[in-house]
Amino acid sequence: MEFEYYAVQEFEKDVETIIRLIKEKGLKFRNVYGPPLGGLVLGVYLSHRLDIPLLLDPEKVSRETLIVDDIADTGRTLAPFAQRRKFIVTLFYHRQCRFEPDIWLREKKDAYVIFPWEDAEKEKKKAQAL
């Protein structure tokens, strides 16, 4: 199995790109929600950079909430938000996903993506068990 290591520097550049795209589209959000675990890091970054609160309770998500996650792979985590027509941003998108996020920055190929906030060895074992 192949692994793709996503560096902190790439993440920081991608956060800037997301902010630029949101501003270019003239989008305004009241708050941001990132599903645990992968979406929380991106959610915290965007909360600070966009100066909007981070939601921790998915029940409080509204039409004015920006939904973020590290990856839209199968779509299982984000599907409930996509079905309710929420605005979704991800760092990675895999074409097998049930839906396409409104903004995604990198296409996931066949390699298993390991993010800087993950334990690489644990992720490798998890991936090989799939």
Secondary structure as UniProt FT lines:
FT   STRAND          3..5
FT   HELIX           8..24
FT   TURN            25..26
FT   STRAND          31..33
FT   TURN            36..37
FT   HELIX           38..50
FT   STRAND          54..55
FT   HELIX           58..60
FT   TURN            63..64
FT   STRAND          65..72
FT   TURN            76..78
FT   HELIX           79..83
FT   TURN            84..85
FT   STRAND          87..93
FT   TURN            95..96
FT   STRAND          103..107
FT   STRAND          112..114
FT   TURN            116..117
FT   HELIX           120..129
//
